[in-house]
Structures are given as C-alpha cells and as structure tokens.
Amino acid sequence: MNKGRTILEVGADGVALITIINPPVNSLSIDVLNSLKESYEQALQRDDVKAIVVTGAKGKFSGGFDITAFGGIQGGNTPAPKPGFVSVEILSDTLEGAKKPSVAAIDGLALGGGLEVAMACHARISTPNAQLGLPELQLGVIPGFGGTQRLPRLVGLSKALEMMLMSKPVKGEEALSLGLVDAVVSGNELVNTARRWALDILEHRRPWVVSLYKTDKLEPLGEAREILKFARTQAQRRAPNLNHPLFCIDAIEEGIVSGPRAGLWKEAEVFQGLLHSDICKSLVHIFFAQRGTTKVPGVTDLGLVPRRINKVAVLGGGLMGSGIATALVLSNYPVILKEVNEKFLQAGIGRVKANLQSRIKKGKMTPEKFEKTFSLLKGVLDYESFRDVDMVIEAVIENVSLKQQIFSDLEKYCPPHCILASNTSTIDLNLIGERTRSHDRIIGAHFFSPAHVMPLLEIVRTQKTSFQVIVDLLDVGKMIKKTPVVVGNCTGFAVNRMFFPYTQAALLLVERGTDVYQIDKAITKFGMPMGPFRLCDLVGFGVAIATGTQFIMNFPERTYKTMLIPIMQEDKRAGETTRKGFYVYNDKRKASPDPEIKKYIEKARNISGVTIDLKLTKLSDKDIIEMVFFPVVNEACRVLAEGIAVKAADLDISAVMGMGFPPYRGGIMFWADSLGSKYIYSRLAEWSNMYGEFFKPCAYLADRATKGTPLSSPMEQAKSRL
Ligand SMILES: C[C@H](O)CC(=O)SCCNC(=O)CCNC(=O)[C@H](O)C(C)(C)COP(=O)(O)OP(=O)(O)OC[C@H]1O[C@@H](n2cnc3c(N)ncnc32)[C@H](O)[C@@H]1OP(=O)(O)O
C-alpha cells in the first residue's frame, strides 16, 4: 500500500498545482517523494503547463521527511534513498533547475524536508501562522534535502545557524522579514497568490531566484569562518556529548568554501551516516514515545470525550501551587488560589505574578497579555467559591493527615462532578482519599518543579479513578502544554520511585569512600543536568528526608539507610536554601565543593558501621554511571512488572522529562536495552553480593536476562495494577 502521494491539477491559467497528500502532516515518505518527482516530470513535459505551485493538503504544507521511515531504514527493512536522490536529483536538478518556475504555497507547517522542498522553489508564499523551520537536529540528523545550503543563502548564516542548531522554527511574518518567504497572505488567498506569483516570475515581473546560488545574504568568507567557529564552540558547550551539530556546521562550511553543489554532496554523506547513529535512533524513539504517552490502552480507546473544564482551584500557594496556577492561567483557565491565611495567600499570588512577569522580561509576554492573564487568578481563604469549580488541584505540604482533611472538605464544598486531584509526589492516593466516598474522581496530578516550566505531568490513577476523569486530566495536560504520562498508584509513582535509587546509590558509594564531587561530575558528563548531590541540595534536605521516610516504610528491604543527610540537616546544612548542603553557595547561587562534608560522611559511616572500600575510591566514570543508574533500571523494571507504567516507552519519557535523563540516550529503558539485560543483571548481582540487598536484581530483570530479551519488550502476562 502506498504511503502518501502527490496529485497534479492543471488550471486554465496554465499553472500546475502539485499537492502533497499524506495525513496527518503530509510527511515526505519515499512514496511521496517518488510521486513528487513524477508529478514534476509530468508538469515539465506538458505543453499546457507554464508554471508550477507546490502545496500541502488540508492546510499543512509538510512536516518533513517521514520519521516513521527512519526505523525501517535503520533496521534495513526499508531501502534508504540513495545519497543525493532527493537533494540533488529531485530538488536541485528537476525542480530548481527546471525551465518552468515553481512557487511554494505554505500553510500550517513547512518543517525539515518540507521547508527544504519549499526552499528549492523559486519563491515562497506563506500564511501568517505557518511555521517554517529545520528541526532535524532534534532527531539526531542534519537537514538532508539541501537545507544546510539553501537556508544560509536565504536568511544569512547567523540566523540559519540559530534556526538549525536550536531547531527553532519561525512564523510567517518573521520568515518574510528574514527573506525566507516572499509574501504573507491569508489562507484563502494563498494558492491564488502563489499561482499569480508563478506566472509573474515567468513573465519577468518577479525575480526568478535560484536560492542554491544566491550569495547576497552570505557573509564574506573570513567573517563566515568566524561565525562558524563561534557556532562550533557554542554547540560543544551546550551539548558536549553530541557530534551531529558539529557535522551540520561542517556541511554548511563545505558549501561556503567549496560551493553549494559540493555542500549538497557533503550534506548527503553526513545525513546518511547520522541516520544509522545511536543518537538518531534514541531521539527518534523519544519522538514517538512522547506522542505515545496519550494513548492509554483501555482508557483513551473507549471513545470518551473530555469534559470542559471551566474553572480550576489550586490549594496551596507555595512553590508548587503557584507554579501550577501559573501554568493554568497561562492557558487561559480561570484559577482560584486558596491559602490558609492572608500572608501566605499574598505570597502565593506574588509568586504567580513574578512567574508571569519573568515572561515579560524574557520577551515572551506583552504587558497587556500579562494584565489579562493575571486577572484570571483570584485568591481566597475559604471554600465558598469552590461551589462551581470543575477541578481542584491540591498542592500543600506532604502531610498525610492534612491531605486527608482537605479531601474530606473538598467533598463537602465542590460540586459532585468536580475532579479532585492531588499534586503529591509520593503519598498513596488511596490513603489521601481515605476519608471520602469520592474515590472515582480522585486522581494524582503530579507536576515537577517549577511547574510552569517543566514539561512532564504524571497522571496517577488508582484502581477506582474513573476513565472519564483520566481523559479529562489528559486533556487539561494537553491544554497546558505538558506531556502527560498515566501511571498507577504506589509510593513515589513512576518518576520518584524510579529515581529514588539514584540518590540512594550515590549515598551508598559515598559512605564506602567514593568522592561526592566525582560522582556528580561523572553523572553530569553522562548528560544529566546535575548529579545526585547537587540535586539533593536543590530539592532541599527536608523534602529528601520526607521522601526517604516514605520509601523506608514501603520498600524497607531495598532502601539504603544512611544518616548522612539527617546529620547534615541537624547542623543547619539543608541544601541550597540554607546556602550549604553537599556544596556551599555564594550570593549568585554558584555551587562550590566543600571539604567540610568529609566530617559528616565519616560520622554517617560510623553510624552505618561500614568501612571504606578501596575499590570504590578508585571507580572510573563508567563504573559510577553503572552503579548509580543500574539500580534505577532495576526499579524501573519493578514499576513495569507491577503495571504501574503501561509501557517501557512511558518510563523513557518520564526519565527524560521528569529527571532530565539525556534524550539522546533514548530514556532509561531504551538506554538499558542498549547495554543488554544480561549485562545489567550480572553487574547488579555482583554488587548485591558485595554491598547488599539494595542492588539485588528484581525478578523481571532476572527473567529478561535469562531469556536474553530486551527489558522494554511487552510483557507476556501483564500483571497490571491499573
Ligand atoms: C531529510 C530531511 O531533512 C529530514 C527531515 O525532514 S526529518 C523530519 C523533520 N520534521 C520534524 O522534525 C517535524 C516533526 N514533527 C513535529 O514537530 C510535530 O509533529 C508537528 C509540529 C509537525 C505537529 O505537531 P502537533 O500538531 O502537536 O501533532 P503531533 O502529535 O506532534 O503529530 C501528529 C501526528 O503526526 C505524526 N508526525 C509528525 N511529524 C511527522 C513526520 N515528519 N513524519 C511522520 N509522522 C509525523 C506524529 O507522529 C503524530 O502521529 P500520531 O497522531 O500517530 O501520534
């Protein structure tokens, strides 16, 4: 069966309209590309065709090369187009080199290969809201259909570098000011304007621009080399583990130094190589995994329609509550923020205000929009105005009895359809709802701090949460631009439960002699935004101890018990807020190592009764990474085996978006599978013998290792708790 096509319609004006059809985003599959070539050849041969307009069906030009084909090409099941087939043969020689002019009519999106097709046309007309960009680097490849050559020639080197290296699209008006498009018109006028434009080119009323050979926007060679050098330094600093941004710069440079044709061949060669890289495989996996989180078997396939949420109440104006309120008002939800007294309320409102104001400072919000958005927030001290809310999100401190009281009050004051959500990060939701009869509408809405910035929303369902409520919250998640992951109810849910051993493993190593700062350094080199100790400081020792207590209570056999953090807290070192934790902090919140911590470690070591292990004082970075992350993989396996997560890919997204696990490693389970279940099992078993139960591999891991199957392959018998 063909995967997409183009159609050719010739009008009485002599303009052939070629439309790309491949829903949902008119991606350029191999079939579409072959069909595009055929349509072009036909249009060029026909005497009744004077000029050509290319467009996309249903208001979308094209979302680029078909990403679903990546897997097939990587696995050897789909032949890759031969190097240069699209960029040289179709786009440069057939389309751009034709004797008939082409104009691209762009609505919706022209991304990646989509924009590259448009740039090979002799002019481009777009709508104001169209998004135009080359986001290929996000997928671990570089633009492969001539983008590295044509974009710099159309918009200048600096802007082109920014758009490619940051994968940052521009909208119609900006594209016009940059020279990427030639006119911006409304959707109704788009195709007709493009047709006229094409005829105007033919009749010399508009310029016939071959963008591959345009030079007026390119900086002189010396200056260009300086810009490229700077871009290389920036790219290396931003992502030291990634090479493909540097290869992208190489391809651009080749075109500038040796001419665009040489640049096209260099680009084709680099693209082919990168397509098979682990980084590309990981990033493509993340692309689909992210889109897969909203597909929850047995819930989102029942045809349920999300109910309209008109008004939301947030309980608690602390860091989390104010962040959640900010995320909601930013997406136009009217929000009631409740606090226990005027002082706390004003502080909460002040936090929301500051969050919004920082958007003005960053140029992301106008003062008028600020006024409108801020006016959606109303502060209250009682439950009176809760009578017409459709959803409540509780975000008070992690105290079980307080939360129980709140939920019992909510049941009294909120309408019966109202969703009762808790932002708890660890506490069992059944416990929270114990004093209510509303278990079907109780759900977890676990945001990550800062809630208006972090992209993940962990949606926690109990066995009694109704499917409708899950669908409603998924919809709210979409509205507030979060990536939701639906998980089952247990202590720590998926993200905190998986990542609890992250800090624990680090503490175990430190008590046995590994250096705190070496651990953090190895972990950040691996690609995490910060190591476990810096993270502990950021979160605060109060939270670390509270979470630790929950884990000790619920998983005593595998929780590593150490007094290191409580001892430090006792000495008023409680993390960044006290300006002392595992690091010391200056006025600008810069962290520096502190030799003083040795004394706390020694004290904790004495209490635990462990001794320094010489081997652990000389660990390589690789050892540290494995000893810290394999326990995380182990716990992720338990989470999967218990049915807390529906699929391994959800855990990958949870790790990437909730913990900052490097997306170019594909997420925790994808990364683990790249090492193999057998290897991980054998390492954990070895450490378990040496250092105790904490490392003991779980049954799921043992089973996969014996069978030699990947950790992420679906379970034969899902022991689902959902
Ligand atoms: C050689 C070339 O230079 C190489 C390339 O062109 S590589 C591809 C470059 N293009 C991209 O990176 C764009 C990727 N896509 C996106 O950023 C976003 O999907 C989008 C902005 C196009 C649309 O976003 P949004 O409206 O939020 O919808 P979103 O859920 O992401 O996508 C809708 C569907 O289209 C699919 N899709 C999006 N882009 C696709 C693509 N390029 N190929 C195949 N499928 C694609 C998604 O997987 C999703 O499928 P699903 O409904 O089955 O889950």
The ligand as an ORCA input file, in Angstrom:
! r2SCAN-3c Opt
* xyz 0 1
  C      15.889     14.899      5.085
  C      15.151     15.814      5.987
  O      15.903     16.969      6.167
  C      14.887     15.107      7.264
  C      13.595     15.506      7.889
  O      12.772     16.184      7.336
  S      13.361     14.887      9.416
  C      11.753     15.466      9.872
  C      11.760     16.919     10.248
  N      10.481     17.272     10.761
  C      10.267     17.325     12.066
  O      11.140     17.129     12.883
  C       8.854     17.646     12.480
  C       8.401     16.645     13.493
  N       7.028     16.871     13.883
  C       6.670     17.817     14.748
  O       7.455     18.598     15.231
  C       5.231     17.871     15.132
  O       4.700     16.582     14.976
  C       4.406     18.854     14.272
  C       4.834     20.277     14.595
  C       4.589     18.558     12.800
  C       2.895     18.674     14.587
  O       2.719     18.796     15.969
  P       1.289     18.513     16.652
  O       0.237     19.224     15.896
  O       1.450     18.781     18.094
  O       0.983     16.986     16.404
  P       1.848     15.708     16.779
  O       1.068     14.905     17.758
  O       3.251     16.049     17.110
  O       1.880     14.956     15.373
  C       0.680     14.453     14.794
  C       0.991     13.104     14.197
  O       1.876     13.306     13.088
  C       2.998     12.457     13.201
  N       4.135     13.147     12.609
  C       4.534     14.418     12.831
  N       5.597     14.707     12.065
  C       5.873     13.599     11.348
  C       6.849     13.282     10.369
  N       7.758     14.162      9.947
  N       6.830     12.035      9.865
  C       5.920     11.122     10.243
  N       4.961     11.376     11.157
  C       4.943     12.607     11.693
  C       3.159     12.249     14.700
  O       3.880     11.089     14.978
  C       1.722     12.161     15.147
  O       1.279     10.874     14.861
  P       0.170     10.165     15.795
  O      -1.051     11.010     15.712
  O       0.030      8.812     15.223
  O       0.757     10.150     17.190
*
